[in-house]
């Protein structure tokens, strides 16, 4: 099975093509960026697919990060993934950013809780924790740094993601054995591809995952009366 993976959810614009069972991608491009995903993504995908024999017609699946992350970034990546999947008549699957960030630690941090923590700003963090073998311990949620640390339990814990240091500080304050493994702003698109290969298209649709409530509310007092 051959998969195209796309990530525009956070601080990078990335695309790669991976064959199942292969350790390295057939083509990959990852560029750190906070803005400009909409302009950068499609030319990047074109370059990546041009480097792959058979091009788009050789794909069996598309994977894309679905959040949590930037509202605009998510829409850009998911729209592209859906369009490519529709045009190629292949499935598209969604991969959460936290799963992709945590994936490199699965099976590696024996006996330790694995915690993925991404900066949601304003003292908040997108957070998820699992066993060293990937069994869920704390469901994906948006919480404060302190509440994330307290949700870990007794530890020990290995923390990854852009908010790893903030959560580790709170973990140390309550006496937990906490290690910061990586503070990357965005997942490695290779892991998006690997998770996408094993995802069930029926259970993992390419649908945006938003944890943050809308920051604006309707102004009922300003509404015009209807006739």
C-alpha positions in Angstrom: 0.0 0.0 0.0 1.3 3.5 -0.9 0.2 6.5 1.0 0.5 10.3 0.6 0.6 12.0 4.0 0.0 15.7 4.6 0.5 17.9 7.6 -0.5 21.6 7.9 -2.0 21.5 11.4 0.8 23.4 13.3 4.1 24.9 12.7 5.1 23.2 9.5 3.9 22.4 6.0 4.8 18.8 5.1 4.1 16.0 2.6 5.5 12.6 2.0 4.9 9.4 0.1 5.5 6.1 1.9 5.2 2.5 0.8 4.0 0.1 3.6 6.8 -1.9 5.1 9.5 0.5 3.9 11.7 2.3 6.4 12.2 5.5 4.3 9.8 7.5 2.2 9.9 7.6 -1.5 9.7 11.4 -1.4 9.4 13.9 1.5 9.4 17.6 2.0 8.9 19.4 5.4 9.2 23.2 5.9 8.8 24.9 9.2 6.2 27.8 8.9 3.6 29.5 11.1 1.7 31.0 8.2 1.4 30.5 4.5 0.3 26.9 4.4 -2.4 27.6 1.8 0.1 29.0 -0.6 2.8 26.4 0.1 0.9 23.1 0.2 -0.2 22.3 -3.3 3.2 23.2 -5.0 4.8 21.0 -2.3 2.5 18.1 -3.0 3.2 18.5 -6.7 6.9 18.3 -6.2 6.7 15.3 -3.9 4.4 13.4 -6.3 6.6 14.3 -9.3 9.4 12.4 -7.6 7.4 9.3 -7.2 7.0 6.8 -10.1 3.4 6.6 -11.2 2.4 9.9 -9.6 -1.0 10.3 -8.1 -2.3 7.2 -9.9 0.1 5.0 -7.8 -1.5 6.1 -4.5 -3.7 3.8 -2.4 -4.6 6.1 0.4 -4.2 9.7 1.7 -3.6 10.6 5.3 -3.8 14.1 6.9 -3.5 15.6 10.3 -6.9 16.6 11.6 -6.1 18.4 14.8 -6.0 19.8 17.3 -4.2 22.7 15.6 -4.5 25.9 13.7 -8.1 26.4 12.3 -6.8 27.7 9.0 -4.0 25.1 8.8 -6.4 22.2 9.4 -8.8 23.4 6.7 -6.0 23.7 4.2 -4.6 20.2 4.7 -8.0 18.4 5.1 -9.4 20.1 2.0 -6.4 19.0 -0.1 -6.5 15.5 1.2 -10.2 15.1 0.5 -9.8 16.6 -3.0 -6.9 14.2 -3.9 -8.7 11.2 -2.5 -11.9 12.1 -4.4 -10.0 12.6 -7.7 -8.0 9.4 -7.3 -11.0 7.4 -5.9 -9.0 6.2 -2.9 -9.7 6.5 0.9 -8.6 9.5 3.0 -8.0 9.0 6.7 -7.4 11.5 9.6 -4.5 11.3 12.1 -4.5 13.4 15.2 -1.5 15.6 15.8 -1.1 14.2 19.3 -1.0 10.7 18.1 1.6 11.6 15.4 3.8 13.4 18.0 3.6 10.5 20.5 4.1 7.7 17.9 7.9 7.7 17.9 7.9 6.9 21.6 5.6 3.9 21.5 7.5 0.7 22.4 10.6 2.8 23.2 10.0 4.3 26.6 9.5 1.0 28.5 7.7 1.3 31.8 7.0 5.0 31.4 3.8 6.9 30.6 4.0 8.7 27.3 2.5 12.2 27.3 2.0 14.4 24.2 1.5 18.1 25.0 1.0 20.8 22.3 0.8 24.5 23.1 -2.8 25.7 22.8 -1.8 29.2 24.1 -3.2 31.2 26.9 -1.9 28.8 29.5 -3.7 25.8 27.8 -2.3 22.6 26.3 -3.7 20.0 24.0 -2.9 16.8 25.9 -3.0 13.1 25.7 -1.3 10.3 27.7 -0.8 6.5 27.0 1.2 3.6 28.2 4.6 2.8 26.7 2.7 0.3 24.4 0.2 2.9 23.2 -2.8 2.0 25.4 -4.8 5.1 26.2 -4.5 6.5 29.8 -5.8 10.1 29.4 -8.1 10.9 26.5 -7.3 13.8 24.2 -8.3 17.1 25.9 -7.5 20.8 26.3 -6.5 21.6 29.8 -4.1 23.9 31.8 -0.5 22.9 32.2 -1.1 22.0 35.8 -4.2 19.9 35.1 -2.2 18.0 32.4 0.5 17.2 34.8 -2.0 16.0 37.5 -3.7 13.8 34.9 -0.6 11.8 34.3 -0.9 10.0 37.6 2.1 8.5 39.5 4.4 8.4 36.4 7.2 8.1 35.5 6.5 10.0 32.3 8.2 10.9 29.1 6.8 14.1 27.5 6.9 15.2 23.9 5.6 18.2 22.0 5.8 22.0 22.0 4.4 22.3 25.5 6.5 19.5 27.0 8.6 21.9 29.1 5.6 23.7 30.6 3.9 20.4 31.5 7.2 19.0 32.8 7.6 22.0 35.1 4.3 21.3 36.7 5.1 17.5 36.9 8.4 18.2 38.7 6.5 20.6 41.1 4.3 17.7 42.3 7.3 15.3 42.5 6.9 13.3 39.3 9.8 11.7 37.5 9.4 13.5 34.1 11.6 13.5 31.1 11.4 15.9 28.2 12.0 13.9 25.0 11.3 16.4 22.3 9.8 19.9 22.0 8.9 19.9 18.3 6.3 22.3 17.1 4.8 19.9 14.6 4.8 16.1 14.0 7.1 14.3 11.7 5.0 13.6 8.5 6.6 10.2 8.3 4.6 9.2 11.4 1.5 10.7 9.9 2.0 8.3 7.0 2.7 5.3 9.2 -0.3 5.9 11.4 -2.4 6.5 8.2 -1.4 3.1 6.8 -2.9 1.3 9.8 -5.9 3.6 10.3 -9.5 2.3 9.6 -11.0 4.7 7.1 -14.5 4.2 8.6 -13.2 5.0 12.1 -10.8 7.8 11.2 -12.4 10.2 8.7 -10.5 13.3 7.5 -12.6 15.6 9.7 -11.2 18.6 11.7 -10.9 18.0 15.4 -11.4 21.2 17.3 -11.0 21.2 21.1 -11.3 25.0 21.6 -14.7 26.6 21.9 -15.4 29.5 19.5 -14.0 32.8 20.7 -17.0 34.8 19.4 -20.7 34.5 20.2 -23.7 35.9 18.4 -24.9 39.3 19.5 -28.5 38.6 20.1 -29.3 42.2 21.0 -28.2 43.4 17.6 -30.4 41.1 15.6 -33.1 42.6 13.4 -36.6 41.4 13.9 -37.9 39.0 11.3 -41.3 39.5 9.7 
